[in-house]
């Protein structure tokens, strides 16, 4: 990438370099989000977070991710440990020039794709509907709070 590229400053650093004039079409620096929260929205999100639907979505997520992550980590570490501690086993031919280490390495790739597919399938079948319902409910609650705040300001 060229340094004089107009997108360089705005995308990589969030804005122009200090002491340099802003590039044409540069993205303004991000706003400070640590300021005051709109009245009532914090309570809405805390209420949702304490609700049963939120805990159900989080529980379904955790019940899949922790065992799947642990199984994948054990599988990966087993491969690494065997490669280091059992070179004779890993060098055993399976078919032609293909040995156990190559098969296990290719199985690492296959298991990564399988785990990704299983995660996406689990999310689609077990969490997405509940999460979207929770999202719409939260947005409706925030709109209601903002409407009340607007009416109170008048």
C-alpha positions in Angstrom: 0.0 0.0 0.0 1.2 3.5 -0.8 1.7 5.9 2.1 0.1 8.7 0.1 -3.1 6.6 -0.3 -6.0 8.7 1.0 -7.5 5.7 2.7 -4.4 5.0 4.7 -4.9 7.6 7.4 -8.6 7.3 7.8 -8.9 3.6 7.9 -5.7 2.5 9.7 -5.5 5.2 12.4 -9.1 6.4 12.6 -8.2 9.9 11.4 -5.5 12.1 10.0 -2.0 11.9 11.5 -1.2 14.5 14.1 0.3 17.6 12.6 -0.8 16.7 9.1 -3.7 18.3 7.2 -6.7 16.0 6.9 -6.9 14.1 3.7 -9.9 14.8 1.4 -12.8 12.6 2.3 -11.1 11.4 5.5 -13.3 9.8 8.1 -13.7 11.9 11.3 -12.3 10.4 14.5 -14.7 8.2 16.4 -16.9 9.9 18.9 -16.3 9.5 22.6 -18.8 7.0 23.8 -17.9 7.3 27.4 -20.2 10.3 27.8 -23.7 10.3 29.3 -26.1 7.5 28.3 -29.5 8.5 27.1 -31.9 8.5 30.1 -33.5 5.2 30.6 -31.6 3.1 28.1 -29.2 1.8 30.7 -32.1 0.5 32.7 -33.6 -1.1 29.6 -30.4 -3.1 28.9 -29.9 -4.0 32.5 -33.5 -5.3 32.7 -33.0 -7.3 29.5 -29.7 -8.7 30.8 -31.4 -9.9 34.0 -34.2 -11.5 32.1 -34.8 -15.2 31.5 -34.6 -14.9 27.7 -31.1 -13.3 27.8 -29.9 -16.1 30.2 -31.4 -18.7 27.9 -29.5 -17.4 24.9 -26.2 -17.1 26.9 -26.7 -20.6 28.3 -27.3 -22.1 24.9 -24.2 -20.4 23.6 -22.1 -21.5 26.5 -23.4 -25.1 26.4 -22.1 -25.4 22.8 -18.9 -23.2 22.9 -17.2 -24.5 26.0 -17.4 -28.3 25.2 -16.7 -27.7 21.5 -13.7 -25.4 22.3 -12.3 -27.8 24.8 -12.7 -30.8 22.4 -10.9 -28.9 19.6 -8.1 -27.7 22.0 -7.6 -31.3 23.2 -7.5 -32.5 19.6 -5.0 -29.9 18.6 -2.8 -30.4 21.6 -2.9 -34.2 21.1 -1.6 -33.6 17.5 1.2 -31.3 18.7 2.2 -33.6 21.6 2.3 -36.7 19.3 4.3 -34.8 16.7 6.9 -34.0 19.4 6.9 -37.1 21.5 6.1 -39.9 19.0 7.9 -39.2 15.8 8.0 -42.9 14.9 4.2 -43.1 15.1 3.7 -39.9 13.1 6.2 -41.1 10.4 4.3 -44.4 9.8 3.1 -44.6 6.2 -0.6 -44.8 5.6 -0.7 -44.9 1.8 2.2 -44.2 -0.4 4.0 -41.1 0.8 1.1 -40.1 3.0 2.0 -40.7 6.7 0.1 -40.4 10.0 1.3 -36.8 10.6 0.0 -35.7 7.2 -3.4 -37.4 7.7 -3.7 -35.8 11.2 -2.7 -32.4 9.9 -5.3 -32.6 7.1 -7.8 -33.8 9.7 -7.0 -30.6 11.7 -8.2 -28.5 8.7 -11.2 -30.7 8.2 -12.1 -30.5 11.9 -11.8 -26.7 11.8 -14.3 -26.5 8.9 -16.6 -29.0 10.6 -16.5 -27.1 13.9 -17.3 -23.8 12.0 -20.2 -25.5 10.2 -21.5 -27.0 13.5 -21.3 -23.6 15.3 -23.2 -21.8 12.5 -25.8 -24.6 12.4 -26.2 -24.5 16.2 -26.5 -20.7 16.2 -29.1 -20.8 13.4 -31.2 -23.6 15.0 -30.9 -22.9 18.7 -30.0 -19.3 19.3 -30.8 -16.9 16.5 -34.5 -16.8 16.8 -34.4 -16.2 20.5 -31.6 -13.6 20.1 -33.6 -11.7 17.4 -36.7 -11.7 19.5 -34.7 -10.3 22.3 -33.2 -7.7 20.1 -36.6 -6.5 18.8 -38.0 -6.4 22.3 -35.0 -4.4 23.5 -35.3 -2.0 20.6 -39.0 -1.5 21.3 -38.3 -0.9 25.0 -35.6 1.7 24.1 -37.9 3.4 21.6 -40.5 3.6 24.4 -38.1 5.1 26.9 -36.9 7.7 24.3 -40.5 8.6 23.4 -41.3 9.1 27.1 -38.1 11.2 27.5 -39.1 13.3 24.4 -42.6 13.9 25.8 -41.1 14.8 29.2 -38.8 17.3 27.6 -41.6 19.2 25.9 
